[in-house]
Amino acid sequence: MVVHSTKHIDLLLGLLAFIGWSNYQQHSRPFLAVFTQLSVSLVFDLGLNKPVPKDAPMMLCVDQKHLKPTTPRTMEERRAVLGCFLITSIISSFLQKTDALRWTSHLDECLLVLDGGKECFNDSVLVHQVRLQLLLERMALGPSHDETIKSKRREEPTPFQHGNLISQLQDLKAGILSETQPNEVLLLHIHSADLETALSSTFLHTNQLSLQQRQALNASLQSIKAWFNVFFTILPAAYIGFPFTIISQLARCIMILYRWTTLDDLTGDESRSLEDAAPLLILDRVIKNLDQVADLAELDNTDSPEGDIFYRLAQMLRSFRPGWESRLPRDDVLLSNNQISPNLNESILPGSIELEFLDNDWLMDFILPPSQ
């Protein structure tokens, strides 16, 4: 694709599938930022972010007989460009290093066409996910990253704009929840969206909490509890189908719970809210479920000395437990009746791991399996 400048919809779909399930891929160095930008470049090369031109472009020094006639936009192309926006936006939000594919009026059209002509259940899932992520991006980045809104500089949404976006988000959630059988993935995305709106990503990287962040404590903890209530309804054997988006949401929920346990100046009400969230019970149950994945899903890890992603995540989370115990009230520790003792035969993670937990670079290196 790079060397020969090949551009084809199949290459884009392959890239999106690779990125979407990147947590299962082998790697020798970080690749998500590069691959997401390659997918965006392919969208531009294929012209998927703009309407199909009515006439074939006129080019100098090109024999007109070699020009391909324009063809109507296909549903597969619409899914691809919407999927590219979705995954690049989520990864941009998680890594805080790359930009997502910019939203255009043509993407608006693709979303409306796909919504009106859904050919399978997953079309509905994609439409809902894109709308959720688009609202989150508009709340986080303001109008400057959206080509459908004329703005020449980056600016935060005004209180009125933010309130309007929150109202749209609530309406969208109500519509999804009114469906007869809401999809678990959609429910996870809904509660993750609630968490995103309650707390900004800067919460993970500062010791100086704003008044707004403190006021959002209870709302964020309620969102985390709701997210895990859905997560725990999914059988561990099904975890092998989780895309990167769900793994990143799990990591974010755990990171925020951990962040709250490290705060030393919580008020009495804030401490009670944290205790009600039962972070140790959540941590223990996640570890227990992750430990069961390999057996229940019959994974063969004989050629993987580092273990699969679920084993690695369980190891990582297990290493946090002593630190959490030392910071939480003794009653909370006693309530956790699923004491998880470390296996001395397993690799011991560095003692500084809790400080490094807030570093996305380190987290990505840990989640993504190494090359063999």
C-alpha positions in Angstrom: 0.0 0.0 0.0 2.8 2.4 0.9 5.5 1.3 -1.5 3.2 0.8 -4.6 0.6 3.4 -3.6 -2.1 0.8 -3.9 -5.5 2.0 -2.9 -8.5 -0.3 -2.6 -11.5 -0.6 -0.4 -10.4 -4.1 0.6 -7.1 -2.7 2.0 -9.1 -0.2 4.1 -11.4 -2.9 5.4 -8.4 -5.1 6.3 -6.7 -2.2 8.1 -9.8 -1.4 10.1 -10.2 -5.1 11.1 -6.5 -5.2 12.1 -6.8 -2.0 14.2 -10.2 -3.0 15.6 -8.8 -6.2 17.1 -5.2 -4.9 17.5 -5.2 -6.2 21.1 -4.7 -9.7 19.6 -1.9 -8.8 17.2 1.8 -9.4 17.6 4.0 -6.3 17.6 7.6 -5.3 18.1 6.9 -1.6 18.4 3.9 0.7 18.7 1.8 0.7 15.5 -1.6 2.0 16.3 -0.9 5.6 15.6 0.8 4.7 12.3 -2.0 2.3 11.2 -4.8 4.7 12.1 -3.2 7.4 10.0 -2.7 5.0 7.1 -6.5 4.2 7.2 -7.3 7.9 7.2 -4.9 8.4 4.3 -6.7 5.6 2.4 -10.0 7.2 3.0 -8.7 10.4 1.4 -7.1 8.5 -1.5 -10.4 6.7 -2.2 -12.4 9.9 -1.8 -14.7 8.3 0.7 -14.9 11.4 2.9 -16.5 13.4 0.0 -19.4 12.9 -2.4 -18.8 11.0 -5.5 -18.0 13.5 -8.3 -20.7 13.7 -11.0 -18.1 13.6 -13.7 -14.7 11.9 -14.0 -12.0 14.4 -13.1 -10.2 16.0 -16.0 -6.4 15.5 -15.8 -3.7 16.9 -18.0 -1.5 14.5 -20.0 -3.8 11.5 -19.3 -5.5 9.6 -22.1 -9.2 9.9 -21.4 -9.8 6.3 -22.3 -7.9 5.3 -19.1 -10.1 7.2 -16.8 -12.5 5.1 -14.8 -16.1 6.3 -14.8 -17.5 7.4 -11.5 -19.7 4.9 -9.7 -22.4 5.5 -7.0 -21.2 5.2 -3.4 -21.8 1.7 -2.2 -23.1 0.7 1.2 -19.8 -1.1 1.9 -17.9 2.2 1.3 -20.3 4.0 3.6 -19.7 1.4 6.3 -15.9 1.7 5.8 -15.7 5.4 6.1 -18.0 5.5 9.2 -16.0 2.6 10.7 -12.8 4.6 10.1 -14.2 7.6 11.9 -15.4 5.5 14.8 -12.2 3.6 15.4 -9.8 6.5 14.8 -11.9 8.7 17.1 -11.9 6.2 19.9 -8.1 5.5 19.6 -7.4 9.3 19.4 -9.4 9.8 22.7 -7.6 6.9 24.4 -4.0 7.5 23.2 -4.2 11.4 23.2 -1.6 11.3 20.4 -3.4 11.2 17.0 -6.3 12.9 15.3 -9.4 11.1 14.2 -10.8 11.3 10.7 -12.6 14.6 10.5 -16.3 14.5 10.2 -17.8 15.9 7.0 -21.2 16.6 5.6 -20.7 13.5 3.4 -20.3 11.4 6.5 -23.6 12.8 7.7 -25.1 11.6 4.4 -23.5 8.1 4.8 -24.9 7.8 8.3 -28.4 8.8 7.2 -28.3 6.4 4.2 -27.0 3.5 6.3 -29.6 4.2 9.0 -32.4 4.2 6.5 -31.2 1.2 4.5 -29.8 -1.2 7.2 -29.1 -4.6 5.7 -28.1 -6.4 8.9 -28.2 -6.0 12.6 -24.6 -4.8 12.8 -25.6 -1.8 10.6 -27.8 -0.7 13.4 -25.0 -1.2 15.9 -22.5 0.8 13.8 -25.0 3.7 13.4 -25.6 3.9 17.1 -21.9 3.7 17.9 -21.0 6.4 15.4 -23.6 8.8 16.7 -22.5 8.2 20.3 -18.8 8.8 19.4 -19.6 11.9 17.3 -21.4 13.5 20.2 -18.5 12.7 22.5 -16.0 14.1 20.0 -18.0 17.3 19.6 -18.1 17.7 23.4 -14.4 17.1 23.7 -13.0 19.0 20.7 -15.6 21.6 20.1 -16.7 22.7 16.6 -13.1 23.1 15.2 -12.7 19.4 14.4 -16.0 19.1 12.6 -16.1 20.3 9.0 -19.9 20.5 9.1 -19.5 23.4 11.6 -17.7 26.5 10.3 -15.0 27.4 12.8 -11.4 28.6 12.1 -10.0 28.0 15.6 -10.1 25.3 18.3 -12.5 26.3 21.0 -14.4 24.6 23.8 -18.2 24.2 23.3 -20.1 27.1 25.0 -22.3 26.1 28.0 -25.3 26.3 25.7 -23.7 24.1 23.1 -22.5 21.6 25.7 -26.0 21.4 27.2 -27.5 20.8 23.8 -25.0 18.0 23.1 -25.8 16.4 26.5 -29.5 16.6 25.6 -28.8 14.9 22.2 -26.8 12.2 24.0 -29.7 11.6 26.4 -32.1 11.3 23.6 -29.8 8.9 21.7 -29.4 6.7 24.8 -33.2 6.7 25.4 -33.7 5.5 21.8 -31.2 2.7 22.1 -32.5 1.6 25.5 -36.1 1.5 24.1 -35.1 -1.3 21.7 -36.5 -4.7 22.6 -33.0 -6.3 23.1 -30.3 -3.7 23.4 -26.9 -5.1 22.4 -24.4 -5.6 25.2 -21.7 -3.8 23.2 -24.0 -0.8 22.7 -24.8 -0.8 26.4 -21.1 -0.7 27.3 -20.6 2.2 24.9 -23.5 4.0 26.4 -22.1 3.8 30.0 -18.7 4.6 28.7 -20.1 7.7 27.1 -21.7 8.7 30.4 -18.2 8.3 32.0 -16.6 10.4 29.3 -19.1 13.2 29.8 -18.7 13.0 33.6 -14.9 13.2 33.7 -12.4 14.5 31.1 -9.3 12.5 30.3 -7.2 15.1 32.1 -8.5 13.6 35.4 -6.0 10.8 35.0 -3.0 13.0 34.7 -3.4 15.7 37.4 -3.3 15.9 41.2 -5.2 19.1 41.2 -8.9 18.3 40.8 -11.2 21.0 39.7 -14.5 21.7 41.5 -16.3 20.3 38.4 -14.4 17.0 38.6 -15.1 16.7 42.3 -18.8 17.2 41.7 -18.7 14.6 39.0 -17.3 11.9 41.4 -20.6 10.3 42.1 -21.8 10.4 38.5 -18.5 8.8 37.3 -18.7 6.0 39.9 -22.3 5.3 39.0 -21.3 5.1 35.3 -18.5 2.7 36.1 -20.8 0.5 38.2 -23.3 0.4 35.4 -20.6 -0.5 32.9 -19.4 -3.4 35.0 -23.0 -4.6 35.6 -23.2 -5.1 31.8 -19.7 -6.4 31.5 -20.3 -9.1 34.1 -23.4 -10.4 32.2 -21.0 -11.5 29.4 -19.6 -15.0 29.8 -15.8 -15.1 30.0 -15.7 -17.4 27.0 -17.1 -14.6 24.9 -14.3 -12.2 25.9 -12.2 -13.5 23.0 -14.4 -11.6 20.6 -13.8 -8.2 22.4 -12.4 -5.5 20.1 -9.9 -3.0 21.2 -12.7 -0.5 22.0 -14.1 -2.7 24.8 -10.6 -3.5 26.2 -9.8 0.2 26.2 -13.1 0.9 28.1 -12.2 -1.8 30.7 -8.8 -0.2 31.1 -10.3 3.3 31.5 -12.8 2.2 34.1 -10.1 0.4 36.1 -7.7 3.4 35.7 -10.4 5.8 37.1 -11.2 3.5 40.0 -7.5 3.3 40.8 -7.2 7.1 40.4 -9.9 7.7 43.0 -8.2 5.3 45.5 -5.0 7.4 45.3 -6.6 10.7 46.3 -5.8 11.6 49.9 -8.1 14.6 50.3 -11.5 13.0 49.7 -14.4 14.4 51.7 -16.6 12.2 53.8 -19.3 12.0 51.1 -16.6 11.3 48.4 -15.2 8.5 50.5 -18.6 6.9 51.0 -19.3 7.1 47.2 -16.0 5.3 46.6 -16.8 2.7 49.2 -20.3 2.1 47.6 -18.6 1.5 44.3 -16.7 -1.5 45.9 -13.6 -1.2 43.8 -11.9 -4.3 45.3 -14.9 -6.4 44.6 -15.0 -5.2 41.0 -11.2 -5.8 40.6 -11.4 -9.3 42.1 -14.3 -10.3 39.8 -12.6 -8.9 36.7 -9.4 -10.9 37.6 -11.4 -14.1 38.3 -13.2 -13.8 34.9 -10.0 -13.1 33.0 -8.4 -16.1 34.6 -11.1 -18.3 33.2 -11.0 -17.2 29.6 -8.2 -19.5 28.3 -9.9 -22.6 29.7 -13.5 -21.7 28.8 -12.6 -20.6 25.3 -10.1 -23.4 24.9 -7.2 -21.1 23.9 -3.9 -22.7 23.1 -1.1 -20.7 24.5 1.7 -23.3 24.2 3.5 -21.1 21.7 3.0 -17.9 23.6 5.2 -17.7 26.7 3.9 -14.3 27.6 0.3 -15.7 27.6 -2.8 -14.3 25.9 -4.1 -10.8 26.5 -6.5 -12.0 29.2 -3.8 -13.6 31.2 -1.6 -10.5 30.8 -4.5 -8.3 31.9 -5.2 -10.5 34.9 -1.5 -10.3 35.9 -1.5 -6.6 35.6 -4.7 -6.1 37.7 -3.5 -8.7 40.3 -0.4 -6.6 40.8 -2.6 -3.6 41.7 -4.5 -5.3 44.5 -2.0 -4.8 47.4 -1.8 -1.1 46.6 -5.6 -0.8 46.6 -5.9 -2.7 49.9 -3.5 -0.3 51.6 -5.6 2.7 50.5 -9.1 1.4 51.2 -10.8 1.1 54.6 -10.3 -2.3 56.2 -14.0 -3.0 56.1 -13.9 -2.8 52.3 -11.0 -5.2 52.2 -12.8 -7.7 54.4 -15.9 -7.5 52.2 -13.9 -8.7 49.3 -14.3 -12.4 49.9 -12.5 -13.4 46.7 -8.9 -12.9 47.9 -6.6 -13.4 45.0 -3.2 -14.5 46.0 -0.3 -14.1 43.6 1.1 -17.2 42.0 4.9 -17.3 42.8 5.5 -19.1 39.5 4.1 -16.2 37.5 6.2 -13.3 36.5 6.3 -10.4 39.0 5.6 -7.0 37.6 7.8 -4.0 38.5 7.1 -2.4 41.9 6.6 0.9 40.1 3.7 -0.4 38.1 1.1 1.6 39.9 2.7 4.8 38.9 3.1 3.6 35.3 -0.5 2.5 35.1 -1.5 6.1 34.2 0.9 6.0 31.2 -0.9 5.1 28.1 2.3 4.1 26.3 3.1 1.6 28.9 -0.5 0.4 29.1 -0.6 -0.2 25.3 2.7 -2.1 25.4 1.4 -4.3 28.2 -2.0 -5.0 26.6 -0.6 -5.7 23.1 1.2 -9.0 22.9 4.9 -8.9 22.0 6.3 -10.4 18.8 7.6 -13.9 19.0 
